[in-house]
Amino acid sequence: MNDFSRIIIKVGTNTLTGAEDRLDERYLSHLVAQICSAAQNGEVALVTSGAIRTGLTALGLAASRSLRESQAAAAVGQGLLMHHYQRQFQNHGRLVAQVLLTNDAMHNRNRYLNARNTLLTLFEQRVIPIINENDTVATDEIKFGDNDNLAAQVAVMVGADLLIFLSDVDGFYRDHNTKQILPVVEHLTPELEMAAQGPASEKSKGGMTTKIAGAKVATHCGCHVFIAGGRRENVITDILDGENVGTHFLPTRLREGSRKAWIGFSGKVAGELTIDAGAIAALRQQGTSLLPAGITAAGGDFKTGDVVRVVSATGEEIGRGLTNYSAAEINRIKGIHSRLLEQILGYRGDPEVIHRDNFLIYHSLASAA
């Protein structure tokens, strides 16, 4: 496990605060010490929750009652939370950087690349990025909704080898009654996803469901994922030492390139293409491009260059890609042979609706989150 060169660690509000409504300084000190130890052998980024809870405590509020109050609490809490982290990391001689992200930054290719380049440059300078959603400006339309998803997106963005979710439970329970932990998950099946369903706590937005969704995204891009009890002593060190800790989700495929990873998991979906069984077989078994002949329907008002979802007749998501044609054009050429494109459209276009270089195919049993 110590061979992992790039690690993303996500810590939730409940883990940071424990049984109290405020940051647990003793725990924070221990967490930072483990992160600094891991950073001696590679690159580490921390995705942290806790800004809103920290702000609410400073403001003397038990809980936020509106989006405005949550944003105001985040504005107070982000600075306080970062101050705590800076002080703890400084004790180990480590420099940190605050990186605040919003979901729309992930959807936009240029912003995505800017964020990626920033993180990679920080790694090169041996600075530890501390990442959070920018709750001060996030709204229901652009928010990640939970930092589990954010952590998975960051892991994909930077091509991480390992993503660790530090949770308030010790791992993934197949059965919540017996609390028996699954030590290893090779494939995330729909049955396992159903077993993960449960309510999030009052202190945090996420729960096991969001962690499983994050694991599905990260493992599909070649990243190992652990869900483990964040309050277990030396949990990060034990994971890296190969100890039997929590639940280990194995990668389902080799790591995707950054461009395909963005298309498949971060780009904003503008529409949908339905394809027939023959096209599905060609895509999955031969890794071909998507041709007009295999398309049966186009939905949405997308344009050339947009990200579109590709689905089967039953609605199963096959993959996502950048379309070479608009929705209106595809509705004219669907089901026809590529040699007839110029005759129908009046110009010589690309023979592929989605080229395989711009197409991420989901080979796992379940589609992307």
N, C-alpha and C positions, 0 to 999 in steps of 0.2 A: 504493500500500500504506500510505502514511502517513495515509490517511483512516480507517483502523481506529481506533475510539475505545475499544474494550475488548478487551484481549488477555490470553490465558492462555498462560503458558510453562511447559512441563514439562521438567524435567531429571532424568535417570536416574543411578543409582549409578555405572555405568561411566564416564559422562561427567564426573561430579564427581571421581572418583578417578584417572582415567587408567589408567596401568599399575601404579599403587601401590594399597595397601590402605587408604590414608588420604586425607582430603580434600586436593586440590591447591589450596593457597591462592592461587597465582598465577592459576590458571584461574578460581577463585571471584571474584577481584577483577575480572577482565576480564568475566565474566558479569554481575556486578552493575552495572558501568559501562554495559553495553549495555541492561540493564533500566531503569536510571535515565534513560538517553537516550530510550528508548521512552516512558517515563512522562511526559516533558515534553509530549507531544502527546495523551495519553489516559490511560486507566486500565489498570493492569497487575497481574496476580496471578501468583505463582510457585507451581507445584506441584512440590515437591522430594522426591526419594528420598534415601537415604543415611543415615538415622538409625540403622538397625540396624548397618550397616557401620561407622559412626563409633563406636557403642557397643562393638562387638566389638573394634575396635582399642584403645579405651581400657581395656577389660577384659583385653587380652592374649590374646584368643581368635581363632584363625584362622577359625573358622566356628561357627555355632550348631548344636547337635545336637538341639535340641528346641524346641517352641513356647515353653516357659518361658524358655529361654535367649534366644530372639529377643525376647520381650517385655521381659526384663530389659535386654538390649542396647539396645532402643529407648528404655527409660526413661532410660538413661545418655546415649544418642546424641542424643535429641531436643533436650535442653538444650544440649549442645555444638554441635550443628549450628546451632541458632538463634543461639547466641553468635557463631559465625563470621559468619553472615549479618548480624546486627545491627551488628557492627563494620564490615563492608564497606559496608553501606548508609549508616551514619552518616558515613562519609568523604565521601558525596555529599549530606549534609544531608537524607536521607530517613528517615522513620519507618516501621517495619515492625510487623506484628502476626502472631503465630502462631495458626493455625487448624487444629485437629486434628479430623478427621471419621472417622466409621465408616459402614459400609454401611447399618446399621439406621437411622441418622439420615436417610439419603436416602429410605428406604422410608416413613418416618413423615411424613405431610404437614405436621404442625405443626412438627416438628424441621427439616424441609426448609425451610420458610418462615423459621424463625428463623435458620438458617444463611445463607439468601439475604439476609435483611435485614441481617445482620451484615456480610456482604461488601459489599453496596451502600453501607452506611453508611461503611465503611472507604474505599471509593472516593471518596465525597463528601468525606471528610476528607483526601484525598490521601495516605492510608496504603497501603503496598503489602502485601497479605496474602501470607503464606508458608504454604502449605497442605501438609499431609501426612496420610496415614492415621494414626490413633491406634493404632499397632502395640502399644502397651503393654497395651491392653485388647481388641484385635481377636482373634477366634478364627476357626476355619475356617468357622463358620456365618455370621459377620457381616462378614468382611474383604472389601475390594474385590478383593484378590488381586494387584493391581498398580496403580501410580499412573498408568498410561496411562488406565485406565478412570476413575479418580478425576478426572483432568484433564478428560476428556470430559464427565463428569457436572457438574463445576463450570462448564465452558463453557456447557452447556445451562442450568444453574441461573441464571446471571447474564446470559444472553443475549449472550455474547461474539461479537465479529465475527471473531476470529482465534484459532486454537489452534496453537501451535508445539510439536512434539515435538523436543527436542534429544536426538539419539540417538548411539550409538557407530558407526552406519553413516551414509553420506552421503545416503541417501534410500531409496526403495522400489525394490528390484531385481525386475524382471520375471523375470530369469534370474540365479540366484545364481552360475552358472559364469562368465558373461561380466561380471557385476556392472554391467550396463547399467541406468542409473537412468531410470525413467519421470518425465519432467519435470512432466506434468500428468495427473491422473486425473479424468475427468468423471463416471464412474459406477463404483461398486465392484461388480464382477461376482463371481459365485462362483469364476470362474477366477482372478481377482486375489487373492481371499482364500486360495485353495489355494496360490498362489505365495508367499504370505507365511509359510507355515508353516515353523517352524524352532525349535530349542531356545532357551530363555532361558539366559542365562549363569549362572555360579555366584554372581555378585555381585548379580544382580537377579532379580526375579520375572517381569518382562515380556520380551517379544521383539517381533519385527515383527508377529506375529499380534495381540498385544494393542493395538498402535498402530493397526493396520488396523481392529480392532473399535471402538476409540475414535473413529477418523476417521469410521466409518460412523454412529455416534451423532451426532457433532457436525455433520457435513455435512447430515444429515437435518433438523437444526434451524436451517439457514441460516448455519452457521459455516464459514469458510474454514479449512483445515487444512494445515499444512506438516510434513513429516518431513525433518529435515536433520541433517547432522553437527554435533554440539554443540561439537566442538573446532575447527571451521573458524573462522578469525579473523573477527571481526565478523559472525558468522552472523545474529544477530537484526537488526542494522542493515542488512545486505544484503537480507534478506527484505523489510523495511519500505521499502527503497529500490527494490524491484521487480527486484532482480538474479535471475538464473536460479540458484536455490539449491534443492537437494533436490527433493522431490516435493510438488506443490501439488494438494490434493484440493479440488475445487470443490463448493460447496453444491448439493444436489440439489433444494432447494425453498426457499421463503421462510421466514423465521424464524417458528417457532411461538410462541404465547403461553406464559408460564411454566406455567400450569396444565396445558395439553395436553402440554407437554414433560415435566412431572413424571409425568403419567399414562403416557406412552409409553416413558419411559426410566428412571425412578427409582422409581415406585410398585411395591410388592411385589405380584407376581401371585398371586392367590388361587385362580384356576380358569381354565377354558377353555370357549369356545363354538365349536362347529363350524357353519359356515353354508354355504348352497348357492351355486351359481354366479350366480344372479340377484341375490342379496344382495351378492355381491362386486362385481358390475358396478355396482350402484346406489351402493355406498359409494365406489368409486374414481372413477367417471365423473361422478356427480351430487352427491357429498358429502352423502348423506342420512344419517338416523339408522338404527340397526339395529332392525328390527321383529321381532316374534315369528315371523312367517310365514317368514322366511328362515333360522331356526335349526333345525338338525337334531339337535343333541346338546349337552348341558351336562355338563362334567366338573369334579370337585372339590366341596368343601363350602364354597362362598363364600356371603356374605350381601350384602344390599343395601348399595351404596356401595363395595364392594370393586373393585379393579382386576382385570379378567379379560383374558385373551389371546383374540383372535378368529382362528380358523384356517379354512382351506379343508378340503375332504374329504381332500386329500392331505397335510395338515399344514403347508402354507405359512402363515406368520403374516401376517395381513392388517392387524392393528392391535391396539391395546389401549384399553380404555375403562372408565368407571365404570358398573357395572350398577345398574339400577333395581329388580332383582329378585334373589332368592336362587336358588341352584342348584335347590332343590326346586321353587320356583315356576316356573322356566323349563322344567323337565322336564314340567310340566303344561301349559304354554302354547306350547311350541315347535311351529312349523308352522301355527299358527292365525292368523286375522285379528284385528287389534287390537280390533275391535268386539265380539269374544266374550270379552274379558278379564274383564269383570265377571261374566258368566255362569259362567265356569270358576273364578275365584278367589273370588268372593263379595264383591268390593269393586271400586270404580272405581280402577284403577291408571293409571300412565303408559302411553300408547300405544306408547312406544319402550322397548325393553329397554336400549339405550344411546343417549342423545341425542348428536347430532353435536357439540354444544358440549363434551361430555365424552369425545370419541373422537379418538384420533390414528391416522390411516390411514397405513400404510407404502406409499408409491408406488414406492419403489426396487425393483430386482430382488431384493435380498436383504432379509430381515427384520432387525429390530433385534438388537443384540448382547445 
